Amino acid sequence: MAKRSSLYIRIVEGKNLPAKDITGSSDPYCIVKVDNEPIIRTATVWKTLCPFWGEEYQVHLPPTFHTVAFYVMDEDALSRDDVIGKVCLPRDTLASHPKGFSGWTHLTEVDPDEEVQGEIHLRLEVQPGAQACRLRCSVLEARDLAPKDRNGASDPFVRVRYKGRTQETSIVKKSCYPRWNETFEFELGEGATEVLCVETWDWDLVSRNDFLGKVVIDIQRLQVAQPEEGWFRLQPDQTKSRRHDEGNLGSLQLEVRLRDEMVLPSSCYQPLVQLLCHEVKLGMQGPGQLISLIEETTSTECRQDVATNLLKLFLGQGLAKDFLDLLFQLELSRTSETNTLFRSNSLASKSMEAFLKVAGMQYLHGVLGPIINKVFEEKKYVELDPSKVEVKDVGCSGLHRPQTEAEVLEQSAQTLRAHLGALLSALSRSVRACPAVVRATFRQLFRRVRERFPGAQHENVPFIAVTSFLCLRFFSPAIMSPKLFHLRERHADARTSRTLLLLAKAVQNVGNMDTPASRAKEAWMEPLQPTVRQGVAQLKDFITKLVDIEEKDELDLQRTLSLQAPPVKEGPLFIHRTKGKGPLMSSSFKKLYFFLTTEALSFAKTPSSKCVNELNQWLSALRKVSINNTGLLGSYHPGVFRGDKWSCCHQKEKTGQGCDKTRSRVTLQEWNDPLDHDLEAQLIYRHLLGVEAMLWERHRELSRGAEAGTVPASPGEAPKDSLAQLLRVLQDLREAHSSSPAGSPPSEPNCLLELQT
């Protein structure tokens, strides 16, 4: 049994931030740290005191983490970035409110004495003496201390205080991983109640010493449970009175939710997985409709999570296409109007969205990436709505003249027609590049809709069903928010955002097959109609070829793609040069293009495609592909072996044990993450446990109906036998959790902790 922790983070926006630039504005971005390890950096929003980010992240992290901190920074091109303020959330606070935080919270000042990090290794014991007991404290070593000096290190020493008496270790120069191995003794009085304080400091010759953190030990507890040895996390000095600066530094709107899951061995989840898979394999022909019952009992707010978990579970079982096909049939069976088909936030719609993001993201990047990059690079002013046109001066060398509204509209139409035409052409050429499982799923969707709505009057309905997912729920959202789909590293500025929005509207019109309703909605889009009409013909031809895939072709194409190791990360990475060091060198880094797959890490001098990744994303990707490495080290040397010692801890042995622990478990969840079958099954079990009362009520209704001789009337009602099996499986899993050493999973309270407004 293993404990898995994940953190959902949504950094929404900031307001009333202080101005850090001479222009009276700031260029804010956020950094998120878990126990002082940076894991997330948002995009910079330029020249604003009320930035909007709207970025979401899912982080997998060890259950033993202590705090999550959000730092708001001001980016500077020529000097060091300014720290505006921070929000700090301890793990205990997050764990006590599983529904999470949601709302505004004030930024607080970043106090250097509170910005501590690292751990110290101590050995503590109380030794009996002839007249009085003696307290022995051995200060062995420390790791990952905060660098306080300009050379990127510190000169640490330890100060041990007890009952007004202070002793100090020697100073270790230029190290954040010092080793002391020094022992101090103190005489204990009768019934001693004082605490032992172990403080770590950075020694400075000219200025005052910098505080690095402290540990406070209760002597009474030590006398009961002696001796004690281990690594102690350094704590900040909170004895000083804080400045009353709440509100002066602005506020940050966050949504943060911690989820701890106790994951049982795979064998425990097999009955649940087999039962759900059996239902999917039987489909509409089977006796049970548990999938429909799950949809019925799932609230709107958690439907996306449930859909994603189910999709990943069936994807791991090779049944994703069958699962989605069952959902298609269920929705078609209760839909009579074609204009409402797959337009609601049903389980089918949410599952298909998750499916495209998991299975089709690389395909999206290949088709859409070059067009998005061109829009960002051109930075043209584009506007089709006459009520929003801004007339600009054009010309050169003093011959400026005002550009007419008609000229602005015509140039904008030409630009958008070019982008839309390029996108449709790229899409038309991408049939073979589309993953086989995506093509097969769209084939099933196309067939089911044509069977449900036959006849010439519904000729376009199967095409619109495909485009409702491909265009309206996949391509259009990616066009409007390319950063959220990993197409760009930064958010678009206002001008580029408007161009992307208009392009997305045009794609939606093409996806709607240029219906009169879509044309009447925004009449000022009329200049694009020739390209839209041509695009409808191109899109229908593309979909016809896309769904024209037989079972044999699907298997052959899938087998060909499976032989290729999928890329986990690719993009430029800065490598530190080992030669030419020194303060006068123009650059001590070299930029290379890296390509990481599940099998190898390769690099080249130039990229074959464009994708920017930051350092923490690379670390996350490397950790994911190394997760099954049985030879993964528990510790490492963060420095280099230079001369006769390690630069980090000054050890003399080159092959000696590392001085810092490896951090292999903090990763960012992304679309190309490996599937975790046991975790997905646990999340589904947790959801079913939350709606168990509703399942029992349905079971009683079905039992009463069976006694009265009635048969379930609608396909959404699960027969008693299937539902009884599911309830038994839930009971068995509950007992397995209860009998495990860690106990049963925590129940979800109905309260939501609101941050201060």
SVG drawing of the C-alpha trace seen along z (x, -y; Angstrom):
<svg xmlns="http://www.w3.org/2000/svg" viewBox="-46 -65 89 75">
<polyline fill="none" stroke="black" stroke-width="0.4" points="0.0,0.0 1.4,-3.4 0.3,-6.9 0.0,-9.3 -0.3,-13.0 -1.4,-15.4 -2.0,-19.1 -4.4,-21.0 -3.3,-24.6 -5.1,-27.3 -3.4,-30.7 -6.2,-33.0 -5.2,-36.7 -3.7,-39.4 -4.9,-42.9 -3.6,-46.1 0.1,-45.1 2.7,-47.8 4.5,-49.4 8.1,-48.2 9.1,-50.0 9.8,-53.7 6.8,-53.6 4.5,-53.2 3.7,-49.6 5.1,-46.1 5.7,-43.0 4.4,-40.3 4.7,-36.5 4.3,-33.8 6.7,-31.1 5.4,-28.2 7.7,-26.3 7.2,-23.1 9.5,-23.1 11.7,-25.7 12.0,-23.7 10.6,-25.8 8.2,-23.7 6.0,-26.2 6.6,-29.5 3.7,-31.3 4.0,-33.5 4.8,-37.2 2.0,-39.6 3.6,-42.9 2.9,-46.4 0.0,-45.8 -0.8,-46.0 -3.8,-43.7 -2.5,-40.7 -4.6,-37.7 -2.9,-34.4 -5.7,-31.7 -3.1,-28.9 -3.9,-25.4 -1.4,-22.8 -1.6,-19.3 1.5,-18.4 2.4,-15.0 4.5,-15.2 5.7,-13.2 3.2,-12.9 5.9,-14.3 6.1,-17.8 5.6,-20.7 4.6,-23.9 3.5,-25.3 4.5,-28.9 3.4,-31.3 5.8,-34.2 4.7,-37.1 7.7,-38.5 8.4,-41.5 10.5,-40.7 13.3,-43.0 15.4,-42.8 18.5,-44.5 18.6,-43.8 17.6,-41.1 13.8,-40.4 12.0,-42.1 10.0,-40.1 6.6,-41.7 5.2,-39.3 4.1,-35.8 1.4,-33.5 2.4,-30.5 0.1,-27.4 1.3,-24.8 0.5,-21.1 -1.5,-20.7 -3.9,-23.6 -4.4,-22.0 -4.9,-18.5 -7.6,-19.7 -9.7,-21.1 -9.8,-18.6 -12.2,-20.8 -9.4,-23.2 -8.9,-27.0 -10.7,-29.3 -10.6,-33.1 -8.4,-36.1 -5.6,-36.3 -3.3,-39.2 0.3,-39.0 2.7,-39.3 6.3,-40.7 9.1,-38.3 11.3,-38.4 14.8,-37.0 14.7,-35.4 11.7,-33.4 13.2,-32.3 15.0,-29.3 15.5,-25.9 17.4,-22.6 17.8,-20.1 20.3,-19.5 21.5,-16.1 21.6,-15.8 22.2,-13.1 20.6,-13.9 20.7,-11.9 20.4,-12.4 23.1,-10.7 22.8,-10.0 25.5,-11.4 26.6,-11.1 25.0,-14.4 22.9,-15.5 22.0,-14.3 23.8,-15.7 22.4,-16.6 24.6,-15.6 24.0,-17.2 26.0,-16.1 25.9,-18.4 26.8,-16.1 26.0,-17.8 23.4,-19.9 22.1,-19.9 20.5,-22.2 21.1,-25.3 20.1,-28.7 22.9,-30.4 23.5,-33.8 26.8,-34.9 27.4,-36.2 29.4,-33.1 26.2,-31.0 27.1,-29.3 27.3,-30.1 29.8,-29.9 27.7,-28.1 28.2,-27.4 25.8,-26.2 25.0,-27.9 23.6,-25.6 21.7,-27.3 20.4,-25.9 19.5,-27.7 21.4,-30.9 24.6,-29.0 25.7,-29.1 28.2,-27.0 29.2,-27.2 30.7,-24.9 33.5,-25.8 32.8,-27.6 32.7,-25.7 33.6,-28.0 31.7,-28.1 29.3,-25.2 25.5,-24.6 26.3,-21.0 28.6,-21.4 29.9,-18.6 30.9,-19.4 30.8,-16.2 31.1,-18.2 29.5,-17.4 28.3,-19.7 27.2,-18.9 24.9,-20.7 24.1,-20.0 20.4,-19.3 18.7,-20.5 16.2,-18.6 12.9,-18.4 14.3,-20.3 11.5,-22.0 13.6,-24.2 14.1,-23.7 17.3,-23.2 17.7,-25.6 20.0,-24.7 20.5,-27.6 22.3,-27.7 24.0,-30.9 26.0,-32.1 29.2,-33.8 30.1,-37.2 33.3,-39.1 32.0,-42.6 28.2,-42.6 26.0,-40.9 25.6,-37.1 22.6,-35.8 20.1,-33.5 19.8,-30.1 17.1,-28.4 16.7,-26.7 15.4,-23.6 13.8,-23.6 13.9,-20.4 11.6,-19.7 13.9,-18.3 11.1,-16.5 10.1,-14.6 13.8,-13.7 14.1,-12.3 11.2,-9.9 12.2,-8.8 16.0,-9.0 18.3,-8.7 17.2,-10.4 19.0,-10.8 17.9,-12.0 17.4,-14.9 15.5,-17.9 13.9,-20.4 15.1,-24.0 12.4,-26.3 12.2,-30.1 12.6,-32.6 9.0,-33.8 9.8,-35.4 10.1,-38.9 7.0,-41.0 5.8,-41.1 5.1,-44.3 1.4,-45.1 1.6,-45.1 -1.6,-43.2 -3.2,-44.8 -0.3,-47.0 1.3,-44.5 -1.9,-43.5 -3.8,-40.2 -3.6,-36.9 -6.6,-34.8 -5.9,-31.1 -7.6,-27.7 -5.6,-25.1 -6.7,-21.5 -4.6,-18.8 -5.6,-15.1 -4.0,-12.2 -4.8,-8.8 -3.9,-5.4 -3.4,-3.2 -3.9,0.5 -2.1,3.3 -3.4,3.9 -5.1,7.2 -7.5,5.3 -8.9,3.2 -9.3,6.1 -12.9,6.9 -13.9,3.2 -11.9,2.9 -13.2,6.2 -16.8,5.3 -16.6,1.9 -14.7,3.4 -17.4,6.1 -20.1,3.4 -18.2,1.6 -17.5,4.7 -21.2,5.6 -22.2,2.1 -25.8,1.4 -26.5,5.1 -25.5,6.0 -27.8,6.4 -26.3,3.6 -25.8,-0.1 -23.4,-1.0 -21.7,-3.6 -25.0,-5.4 -25.7,-5.2 -22.3,-6.7 -23.1,-9.6 -26.5,-10.1 -25.0,-10.2 -22.1,-12.5 -22.5,-16.2 -21.6,-18.8 -18.6,-20.2 -16.8,-16.8 -17.9,-15.4 -14.6,-16.4 -12.5,-14.6 -14.7,-11.4 -14.6,-11.5 -10.8,-11.8 -10.3,-9.0 -12.7,-6.6 -11.1,-7.5 -7.6,-6.8 -8.7,-3.5 -10.2,-2.2 -7.3,-3.6 -5.0,-1.4 -7.3,1.6 -7.3,1.0 -11.1,0.2 -11.1,-3.6 -12.7,-3.4 -15.4,-1.0 -16.0,-3.2 -16.5,-6.3 -18.7,-4.3 -21.0,-3.3 -21.2,-7.0 -22.0,-8.0 -24.9,-5.5 -26.2,-6.5 -26.3,-10.2 -27.8,-9.5 -30.6,-7.4 -31.8,-10.4 -31.3,-13.1 -34.1,-14.0 -32.9,-17.3 -29.8,-17.4 -28.8,-20.9 -28.3,-19.9 -26.2,-16.8 -23.0,-16.7 -23.4,-20.4 -24.0,-19.8 -21.4,-19.0 -22.4,-15.3 -20.1,-12.4 -19.6,-11.7 -18.5,-15.3 -16.2,-15.5 -14.7,-12.1 -14.1,-12.9 -12.4,-16.2 -10.1,-14.2 -9.4,-11.6 -8.3,-14.2 -6.0,-15.8 -4.4,-12.5 -4.3,-10.8 -4.3,-13.8 -2.1,-16.5 1.0,-15.7 -1.2,-15.7 -2.6,-19.1 0.9,-20.5 1.9,-19.2 -1.1,-20.8 -1.7,-23.9 1.8,-24.8 3.2,-26.5 0.0,-28.6 0.0,-29.8 3.7,-30.6 3.1,-32.7 0.4,-34.7 2.6,-35.5 5.6,-36.4 3.6,-38.8 1.9,-40.7 -0.5,-42.3 -3.4,-44.5 -6.5,-42.5 -10.1,-43.6 -13.4,-42.8 -15.9,-44.4 -16.4,-48.0 -17.4,-49.2 -14.0,-48.1 -11.7,-49.3 -8.8,-51.6 -7.6,-53.8 -3.8,-54.0 -1.3,-56.2 0.5,-54.6 3.3,-55.6 7.0,-56.6 9.4,-59.5 6.9,-62.1 4.3,-61.0 1.9,-59.6 -1.7,-59.5 -4.6,-58.1 -5.6,-54.6 -9.3,-54.4 -11.7,-52.0 -12.3,-50.2 -8.5,-49.6 -8.2,-48.2 -11.1,-45.8 -9.8,-44.7 -6.3,-44.1 -7.7,-42.2 -9.8,-40.0 -6.8,-39.2 -4.7,-38.2 -7.5,-36.0 -8.2,-34.4 -4.5,-33.5 -4.3,-32.0 -7.6,-30.1 -6.6,-28.8 -3.2,-27.6 -4.9,-25.9 -7.4,-24.1 -4.7,-23.0 -2.6,-21.6 -5.6,-19.8 -6.4,-18.3 -2.9,-16.9 -2.9,-15.4 -5.1,-12.3 -2.2,-9.8 -0.6,-11.8 -3.8,-11.5 -3.4,-8.7 -5.1,-5.4 -7.2,-5.2 -8.4,-8.8 -9.4,-8.0 -11.2,-4.8 -13.1,-6.7 -14.3,-9.3 -15.3,-6.5 -17.5,-5.0 -19.0,-8.4 -19.7,-9.1 -21.4,-5.7 -23.5,-6.0 -24.8,-9.5 -25.6,-8.4 -27.5,-5.4 -29.5,-7.6 -30.2,-10.4 -30.5,-8.8 -31.9,-10.6 -30.8,-13.4 -32.1,-16.1 -29.5,-15.1 -26.6,-14.7 -24.3,-17.1 -25.2,-15.8 -22.4,-13.1 -19.9,-15.7 -21.0,-18.3 -20.8,-15.6 -17.1,-15.1 -16.4,-18.8 -18.2,-19.5 -15.3,-17.7 -12.4,-18.3 -13.0,-22.0 -15.2,-23.3 -13.7,-21.5 -10.1,-20.9 -8.8,-23.2 -10.7,-26.3 -9.8,-26.4 -6.2,-25.7 -6.2,-28.7 -7.7,-31.0 -5.4,-29.8 -2.2,-28.4 -0.3,-28.5 -2.8,-26.2 -2.3,-23.7 1.5,-23.9 1.7,-25.6 3.5,-28.7 5.5,-29.5 3.9,-32.9 0.4,-34.3 -0.6,-36.4 -0.7,-40.2 -4.0,-42.0 -3.4,-42.4 -2.4,-38.8 -5.3,-37.6 -7.8,-39.4 -6.3,-37.8 -6.5,-34.4 -10.1,-34.9 -11.2,-35.9 -9.4,-32.9 -11.1,-30.6 -14.5,-32.1 -13.8,-31.4 -12.8,-27.8 -16.1,-27.4 -18.1,-28.6 -16.4,-26.1 -17.0,-23.4 -20.7,-24.3 -20.8,-23.7 -21.5,-27.4 -25.1,-27.2 -27.4,-30.3 -27.5,-30.6 -23.8,-30.9 -23.7,-33.5 -26.4,-35.6 -24.8,-35.7 -22.0,-38.0 -22.7,-39.6 -19.4,-41.4 -17.6,-38.1 -19.1,-38.1 -15.7,-39.0 -14.5,-35.5 -17.5,-33.7 -15.8,-32.6 -12.9,-31.0 -15.4,-29.5 -17.5,-28.0 -14.4,-26.5 -13.3,-25.3 -16.5,-23.4 -15.9,-21.4 -12.3,-20.8 -13.3,-19.8 -16.0,-17.3 -13.5,-15.8 -10.9,-15.5 -13.5,-13.9 -14.5,-11.4 -10.9,-10.3 -10.3,-10.4 -13.1,-8.0 -12.3,-5.7 -10.1,-3.3 -10.7,0.4 -9.9,2.6 -6.9,4.1 -5.5,0.6 -6.2,-0.5 -4.1,2.3 -1.3,1.9 -1.1,-1.8 -1.2,-1.4 1.5,1.2 3.7,-1.1 3.2,-4.0 3.8,-1.8 7.3,-0.9 8.3,-4.5 9.3,-5.7 7.0,-8.7 8.7,-12.0 8.2,-13.0 9.9,-16.4 11.7,-18.3 13.1,-21.8 16.2,-23.9 18.0,-23.5 21.0,-25.5 24.0,-23.4 26.7,-24.8 30.1,-25.0 33.0,-23.3 35.6,-25.5 36.0,-29.3 34.7,-30.1 35.1,-33.5 33.3,-36.8 34.5,-38.3 33.2,-35.6 30.2,-36.7 28.3,-33.5 29.0,-30.4 26.1,-28.4 25.5,-26.7 22.1,-26.2 21.4,-22.8 18.2,-21.2 17.3,-18.1 14.8,-15.3 13.7,-13.0 11.8,-9.7 11.1,-6.8 14.1,-5.1 16.8,-7.7 17.9,-11.4 19.5,-12.9 20.5,-16.4 21.4,-18.4 22.7,-21.9 19.5,-23.0 15.9,-21.9 13.7,-20.3 10.6,-21.8 9.7,-24.5 8.8,-23.8 10.1,-25.7 10.4,-24.1 11.7,-25.5 14.1,-23.7 11.5,-22.5 9.5,-20.9 12.6,-19.1 13.3,-17.9 9.7,-16.7 10.0,-14.8 13.3,-13.1 11.8,-12.0 8.8,-10.4 10.9,-8.4 13.2,-7.3 10.4,-6.3 10.8,-2.6 14.6,-2.7 15.6,-0.2 19.1,-1.7 17.9,-5.2 20.2,-6.7 18.8,-8.0 21.4,-10.8 23.7,-12.7 26.3,-15.5 24.8,-18.7 28.4,-20.1 31.3,-19.0 34.5,-17.1 37.2,-19.6 40.8,-19.0 40.6,-16.6 37.1,-17.2 33.5,-17.8 32.6,-21.5 29.3,-21.1 30.3,-19.2 34.1,-19.2 34.3,-15.4 37.5,-13.9 36.1,-10.6 34.9,-10.9 32.7,-7.8 31.4,-8.6 27.7,-8.8 26.0,-12.0 25.4,-14.8 21.9,-15.7 18.8,-13.5 17.4,-13.0 14.1,-14.6 12.5,-12.1 8.8,-12.5 7.8,-16.1 6.4,-16.1 4.0,-18.1 1.1,-16.3 0.9,-16.7 -1.0,-15.2 1.8,-12.7 2.2,-11.3 2.4,-7.5 -0.8,-5.9 -1.1,-4.9 -3.8,-2.2 -4.0,-1.6 -4.4,-5.3 -7.1,-5.7 -9.0,-2.8 -8.6,-4.3 -10.0,-7.6 -13.0,-5.9 -13.5,-3.9 -13.3,-7.2 -15.9,-8.8 -18.3,-5.8 -17.8,-5.8 -19.1,-9.4 -22.3,-8.5 -22.8,-5.1 -26.0,-6.3 -27.5,-7.1 -26.4,-3.8 -28.1,-2.0 -31.3,-4.0 -31.3,-2.9 -30.7,0.7 -33.7,0.6 -35.9,-0.9 -34.8,1.9 -35.4,4.5 -39.0,3.2 -39.5,3.2 -38.3,6.8 -40.6,7.9 -43.5,6.2 -42.6,7.9 -41.6,4.7 -38.6,4.3 -36.3,1.2 -37.9,-1.1 -35.0,-3.2 -31.5,-2.2 -30.1,-4.4 -31.4,-2.0 -28.9,0.6 -30.4,4.1 -30.2,5.2 -27.5,7.9 -24.9,5.5 -25.6,2.9 -25.4,5.4 -22.1,6.6 -20.8,3.0 -22.0,2.4 -20.2,5.6 -17.0,4.6 -17.2,1.2 -17.7,3.0 -14.7,5.2 -12.5,2.2 -13.6,0.4 -12.6,3.4 -9.3,3.6 -8.6,0.0 -9.7,0.4 -7.4,3.4 -4.4,1.7 -1.8,0.1 -2.7,-3.4 -6.4,-3.0 -9.4,-4.1 -9.3,-7.0 -10.5,-10.3 -14.0,-11.3 -14.6,-14.6 -16.3,-17.3 -18.8,-19.5 -17.1,-22.7 -14.9,-24.9 -12.4,-27.1 -12.7,-30.6 -9.6,-32.8 -9.8,-36.3 -11.6,-38.7"/>
</svg>
